[in-house]
């Protein structure tokens, strides 16, 4: 396995993570956490490897490996934040009905 994710793999992982976060309704806390810890994204990627024995039962080996590679680049964290914010804006626009009074 290569250490770098391709653009397609990166987009797929970001989309998968965003859908899981949106499904749980955790967009705002996730964006807050990602913004606060963006400078530490590389450290988090290495921590995922250290804690792999505990994360593998939840995420699977490939999930831990892929997400640790995703977090090695700070711009991937920014892409995830932008994707979550765009999804929240779309959901907000869909739930707001025009006023017909």
N, C-alpha and C positions, 0 to 999 in steps of 0.2 A: 504494500500500500504506500502511496506517496504521502508526503507530509502536507502538501498543499491541496486545498480543495479547488476543484474546477469551479467556474462561474455557475454552471448548472447545479452542481452539488450545493454550493453556497446558497443559491436562491431556494432550492428545495428544502434545505435545513431551516432557513429563515421562515419560509412559509409554514413548515410543519410546526415549528416552535410557536409562531404567531397564532396559528389555529388552536393549538392546545391552550395557550394563554387566554384567547378570546372565548373559547368554550367554557372556561372557568370564570369568566367575567373579571379577570385580574389585569386588565390592560393598564390602568392607572398605577397600581402598585408595581407592576413589572417595569413600566417606563421609568418610574422614580428610582427603583433599584438599579436599573441599567445605567441611567444617567449618573447616579452617585458612584457607581463602581466601574464606569467606563475606563478610567485610567489604570485600573487593576485587571483589565481583561486578560492580559497575558498571564498574570499570576493565577487568575481563576482557571485558565486552561490547564496550567500545570497542577493546580490543586485537584482538578477533576481526575487527573491521572493518578495522583497520590491516593485519592479516595475511591478509586475505581472498584476495589473489592466491595464497597458498600453501595455504589451506584449501579453496578452491573445488574443486580437483581431487578432494579427499577427500570433502567433505561436499556439494558442489554449491552453487550460488549461494543457492538458497532455504534450504538447511540452515544456511549461515553466517548469513544474514539472520535466520532464525527463532531460532536459538540465541543470537545476539547480543541480540535483543529479549527473549528469555527471561531472560537474565542481568542485564538492567537492573534488575530488582526482586529484592531480597534474599529476599523471602518465597517466590519461585519456587525459589530454591536450597534453602530449608528444606523446601519441598514435595517436591523431588527426594530430599533426604536421608531424609525420612520414608517415602517410597515405597520406597527401597532397603532401609531397615531393616525395613519391613513385609514385603517380599519375602524378605528373609533369614530372618526369623522363620518365615514360612510354609514355606520350603524346609527349615529345620531341623526343624520339627515333622513334616514329611512323611517325612524320612529317619530319624527316631528311631522305631524299632519298640518297642512295649510289651514288657517283659520277661515271658516266660511260663515261668519256671522255678520 
